[in-house]
Amino acid sequence: MVYLLMHENSKVAVFEVDSEYNLLRADAGNDDRIKSKLPVGVIDKASLKRWIASRGVPATRKGLKNELRNMEMNSPFEFMLANNGLSLTDHYWMKRIDDGITWEEINLYTNSFNAAFTLEMDCDKSGNIQSIYGKTNFTPSASLKGDLKKKWIIDSKGVRRLLKGNDNDGCRQSLCEAFATEMHSLQNKFRYTPYSLIKISSEGRPIIGCECPCFTDIDTEFISAIDIISAYKKRNSISYYEWFIQICMEKGIDVRDFMEYQIMSDFAITNQDRHLNNFGIIRNSKTFEWIGMAPIFDSGNSMFYKSSYIPVDKALLKIQITSFRNTEIDMLKYIKNRKIFDVSLVPGEGWLMELLSKDKTCSEETNERIVRAYSRKLEYLRSFQNGDNIWAFGYNGRQ
């Protein structure tokens, strides 16, 4: 079976799959006008094939196997192709080579869609959330990244919203999204994606989840940092962090302040998962002009969300993360403007304690330790902003 990779109504590549939905080959041809519309980071046939193969839902998604079995499908890739590779992240999609459907008829920004997939939803009496199930069978959830149960819906006002669950029986990740939202709101410096807590149901159990509005639209799309730094050959004399900033500068957007703010705010909330797929830039989908950084999003893996062990004192300066560097404190070495984050404009300890208490699977003692760790992290940020060499601080071990 032969498929086309499309960007809106432009054909940008052709690929072939066998009857078992194994990807056989992919080719963009040699036309520079066409190649200029390929996804950022796709530089040859091998990277094109990887991009197409990874378009589907991760195989590690919780509950995915049961969902596929119910739909009588064998793989996330088959499910993705059945939904034309549509996404609410960018304007790429896929269709059979003999299919005459157009972007206007199929895009998820102006057309309704099927919201059902991997996350049930309860609407309580106060009307926390409403879902409009579309007239088509397409679902953007078929191309939705991440391991958590999640799905896109259209609310009663027509806004595209992402609903997310948690990776365990608690709701700490959703609470952390709400906490990050409160912090960015108080700082009021850079764009962020606002998350709200909602009542949902997962596997028949009532839980607290979170939801946020889509930050792309019919005229804009998201490009991740990993795709950006993969698209250009880096000099050995520069770090990947500085390389990302330099590429953005050459494209007309100054992102250094944003990046430094993101590093410091992530340190404050102990976000251990600022990997290079969950931040990036927004570009115009018609002109391909880079507009600016995407709003901060996906901060749920924070505040020791899946651990009962909470570091204390200087052990808080040894926290491992997934990002440009392996530890939080090494990320701080990139900072040039130490005052970009206002330590006085953060949620208070009482507010955080009240928020954490919503997770009934976590003890009050653990919550108190999280709050103490948060307070200590802020103290370290104050020392850092005052010019102290916090990298030289000793290590006291663990509690």
Buried (B, 14 or more C-beta within 10 A) or exposed (E): EEBBBBBBEBBBBBBBBEEEBEBEEBEBEEEEEBBEBBBBBBBEBEBBBBBBBEBBBEEEBBBBEEBBEEEEBEBBBBBBBBBBBBBBBBBBBBBEEEEEEEBEEBBBBEBBBBBBBBBBBEBEEEEBBEBBEBEBEBBBBBBBBBEBBBBBBBBEEEEBBBBBBBBEEBBBBBBBBBBBBBBBEBBEBBBBBBBBBBBBBBEEEEBBBBBBBBBBEBBBBBBBBBBBBBBBEBEEEEEBBBBBBBBBEEBEBEBBBBBBBBBBBBBBBBBBBBBBBBBBBBBEBEEBEBBBBBBBBBBBBBBBBEEEEBBBBBBBBBBEBBBBBEBBBEBBEBBEEBEBBBBEEBBEBEEBBEBBEBBEEBEEEBBBBBBBBBEBBBEBBEEBBEEEEBEEBEEBEEE
